[in-house]
Amino acid sequence: MRITNSLLQSRILRDLQGNLSSLSQAQSQISSGKRFEKVSEDPIAGASVMTSDRGLRGIGQYRRNSASARTRTDAEEAVLDQLTDLLTRAKQLAVQEGSATSTPTTRAGAKSEVDRIIEQVVSLGNTKVGSEYLFAGHLVSGPAFDAAGGYLGDDGQRQSEIGEGYLITTNHTGRELLTNSGIMTGLKSLSTQLGTGTPATIAGTLTALDTAFTNTQTLLATTGARVGQIDSAMQNSDALSTNLTLRRSRDIDTDIEEASTRLISLQTTLQASLQAASRILNTTLTDYLR
């Protein structure tokens, strides 16, 4: 095949362009730290990176859900701890005023304290997390209880997805908290008996208060178990995030030392190509005839 000057020049320019392109790619890998910028440059690794990115976005949402769920369970746990203290005090008053040493004066003072306890209990039932009432079920925009302790919410339970397909209930309703537990009934009964009853009838309210106390501890245990589930899910998310991040790094991150070595090699190759091309392209017909 006859090699013309035009064909020779085209080949030289094509080879130089290829060397320049490889050099540019190597420089880009070092400056960006990535082996490729487009999926088309490495379809298999690119698809794996996209899968990892989707997984990391999902984990990010699960983490946000878990954090929100943990905020609500922490708030409920604090409320239940306070209810435990208030019930303990109410039981102490029932024992005290249900004894033979009770007098109308001491009963009046105890009734006043129990009425304040009831107010505190209602206030705890209307605890808010952010702008939402914690114990109102799905009716989170309004108070869960009226001033008399009547429940205003519904029986809806809040749930959060804290892992793929992993839903957890994050709260008890106000009905479970103060009504079904017997807290309101027990305290109101104690207040009534302190106002109009006898030591014997006051002592009789202890059974209801003990039941309310036990039910409160059950709710507290349930909430504690939920906290444990959320913490476990967050740890699993952290571990999965670490694995996906490492896999993504293996797929897309470049080995700087290897890339630097390749860059130096490409620079050497390009310099040699330029020198050779300079000699060839500067050759004239007269040079061949000498």
Secondary structure, 3 states (H helix, E strand, C coil): CCCCHHHHHHHHHHHHHHHHHHHHHHHHHHHHCECCCCHHHCHHHHHHHHHHHHHHHHHHHHHHHHHHHHHHHHHHHHHHHHHHHHHHHHHHHHHHHCCCCCCHHHHHHHHHHHHHHHHHHHHHHCCEECCEECCCCCCCCCCCECCCCCECCCCCCCEEEEECCEEEECCCCHHHHHHCCCHHHHHHHHHHHHHHCCHHHHHHCHHHHHHHHHHHHHHHHHHHHHHHHHHHHHHHHHHHHHHHHHHHHHHHECCHHHHHHHHHHHHHHHHHHHHHHHHHHHCCHHHHHC
